[in-house]
Amino acid sequence: MRAYLDNGTTTQVAKEVLDAMLPYLTEKFGHPLFLYSLGQEAADAVEKSQKTIADTLNARRLEIFL
């Protein structure tokens, strides 16, 4: 069994996070501040992730900065 004891500097990405992020690292890589289709897709994903995080923390979406 391997143990990694330096999570203060980096840590392994959870499989669920990797699965969720992979499309945005490989094919949906538009800049969320621009209005072209890839950018709008990225902006929608940012907004959705803000809402998910806010709901989890019982906060408002605009209180979450990514």
Backbone bond lengths (Angstrom), bond angles and torsions (degrees), N, CA, C in turn:
res aa  C-N    CA-C-N  psi(-1)  N-CA   C-N-CA  omega(-1)  CA-C   N-CA-C  phi
1 M - - - 1.459 - - 1.521 109.20 -
2 R 1.329 116.02 134.15 1.458 121.49 177.43 1.523 109.31 -98.65
3 A 1.328 115.56 143.13 1.466 120.65 176.20 1.521 108.25 -127.52
4 Y 1.307 116.36 130.03 1.466 121.67 178.11 1.518 107.20 -108.72
5 L 1.324 117.32 117.43 1.455 121.73 -171.59 1.526 113.80 -109.69
6 D 1.329 118.40 18.52 1.461 120.97 -177.62 1.527 110.97 -119.65
7 N 1.329 117.59 44.58 1.462 120.99 -178.73 1.526 112.57 -69.24
8 G 1.326 118.05 -4.74 1.458 120.43 176.02 1.517 112.11 -69.25
9 T 1.309 117.68 -26.81 1.464 120.90 -179.12 1.524 112.61 -103.55
10 T 1.290 117.56 -29.12 1.463 121.70 178.24 1.519 108.47 -164.58
11 T 1.286 116.09 161.04 1.459 120.67 177.25 1.523 108.93 -151.03
12 Q 1.286 115.81 158.31 1.460 120.92 178.98 1.523 109.69 -66.91
13 V 1.310 116.15 140.22 1.457 121.65 177.91 1.527 108.47 -78.46
14 A 1.319 115.94 132.86 1.459 120.60 177.29 1.528 109.39 -63.33
15 K 1.317 116.56 144.30 1.465 121.32 -177.60 1.528 111.18 -57.08
16 E 1.327 117.84 -38.95 1.462 121.25 179.84 1.528 111.07 -63.07
17 V 1.322 116.43 -38.36 1.465 120.69 178.94 1.526 109.64 -69.00
18 L 1.321 116.87 -45.50 1.461 120.88 178.45 1.527 110.87 -58.98
19 D 1.323 116.70 -45.45 1.469 120.36 179.37 1.525 111.43 -61.14
20 A 1.338 116.72 -39.98 1.463 120.28 -179.67 1.525 111.93 -70.90
21 M 1.330 117.54 -34.97 1.462 121.86 -175.56 1.524 113.95 -86.44
22 L 1.303 117.86 -25.57 1.466 121.52 -173.15 1.528 113.59 -51.63
23 P 1.324 120.12 -44.75 1.476 118.26 178.55 1.531 112.78 -59.93
24 Y 1.331 117.52 -33.49 1.465 120.94 -178.42 1.526 112.49 -81.27
25 L 1.311 116.90 -13.56 1.468 121.42 176.28 1.525 111.80 -94.10
26 T 1.333 116.68 -15.69 1.463 119.19 -173.72 1.528 114.83 -120.22
27 E 1.338 117.77 -36.27 1.465 118.03 -173.92 1.528 114.39 -135.13
28 K 1.317 118.49 -23.63 1.472 122.12 -178.89 1.523 109.43 -110.86
29 F 1.308 116.37 58.51 1.461 121.85 -168.63 1.525 113.69 -101.32
30 G 1.309 117.91 28.06 1.458 120.97 -179.71 1.520 112.48 -69.56
31 H 1.309 115.86 156.66 1.464 122.29 177.62 1.522 108.42 -80.08
32 P 1.332 119.19 123.41 1.455 120.90 -173.15 1.530 115.09 -68.41
33 L 1.320 118.69 -9.49 1.462 120.53 179.34 1.526 113.38 -93.18
34 F 1.332 117.28 -1.10 1.457 120.61 179.70 1.523 110.38 -109.47
35 L 1.326 116.91 152.11 1.460 121.60 -169.64 1.524 115.05 -90.07
36 Y 1.332 118.93 -2.37 1.462 118.73 177.36 1.526 108.94 -66.98
37 S 1.336 117.51 166.41 1.468 120.64 -169.24 1.528 113.54 -58.94
38 L 1.337 118.32 -42.68 1.472 119.48 178.48 1.524 110.63 -64.61
39 G 1.324 117.17 -37.71 1.454 120.68 178.40 1.519 111.76 -66.57
40 Q 1.318 116.95 -41.71 1.462 119.91 179.09 1.518 111.05 -65.96
41 E 1.324 116.18 -37.41 1.466 120.44 177.61 1.529 109.95 -63.22
42 A 1.320 116.61 -41.39 1.460 120.83 177.75 1.523 110.77 -66.35
43 A 1.331 117.56 -41.38 1.469 121.50 178.69 1.529 110.62 -62.17
44 D 1.318 116.87 -41.39 1.461 120.79 177.92 1.529 110.75 -62.37
45 A 1.330 116.53 -40.39 1.461 120.99 179.48 1.531 111.03 -66.44
46 V 1.336 117.04 -39.39 1.465 120.70 178.03 1.529 109.15 -63.16
47 E 1.325 116.81 -45.92 1.466 120.70 -179.62 1.529 111.09 -61.76
48 K 1.317 116.03 -42.83 1.465 120.22 179.16 1.527 110.97 -63.83
49 S 1.322 116.76 -42.08 1.470 119.04 -179.96 1.524 110.90 -67.58
50 Q 1.339 117.40 -36.89 1.464 120.03 175.75 1.528 110.45 -60.28
51 K 1.320 116.53 -43.66 1.461 120.59 -179.75 1.521 111.11 -64.35
52 T 1.323 117.09 -42.76 1.461 120.72 179.51 1.527 110.86 -61.36
53 I 1.325 115.97 -45.82 1.465 120.45 179.67 1.524 110.30 -65.28
54 A 1.335 116.97 -44.53 1.465 121.09 -179.86 1.527 110.86 -61.21
55 D 1.316 117.25 -44.55 1.463 120.60 178.64 1.522 110.91 -60.64
56 T 1.325 116.37 -40.55 1.463 121.03 179.46 1.527 111.13 -64.15
57 L 1.327 116.86 -37.77 1.465 121.98 -176.75 1.527 113.23 -93.97
58 N 1.339 116.39 3.31 1.461 121.42 -176.02 1.532 110.57 55.77
59 A 1.314 115.56 48.73 1.466 122.93 -179.70 1.533 108.59 -125.16
60 R 1.323 115.95 178.53 1.467 120.82 174.22 1.521 108.86 -92.19
61 R 1.333 116.25 149.55 1.466 121.25 -176.63 1.541 111.33 -56.26
62 L 1.319 117.04 -42.22 1.466 119.48 -175.77 1.540 113.15 -74.55
63 E 1.329 116.85 -3.83 1.466 120.62 173.06 1.524 111.55 -85.62
64 I 1.319 116.45 -6.98 1.468 121.75 -178.58 1.515 108.67 -101.42
65 F 1.316 115.98 119.16 1.469 122.07 179.72 1.518 108.61 -107.62
66 L 1.315 116.37 125.54 1.462 121.16 -179.92 1.505 110.34 -110.15
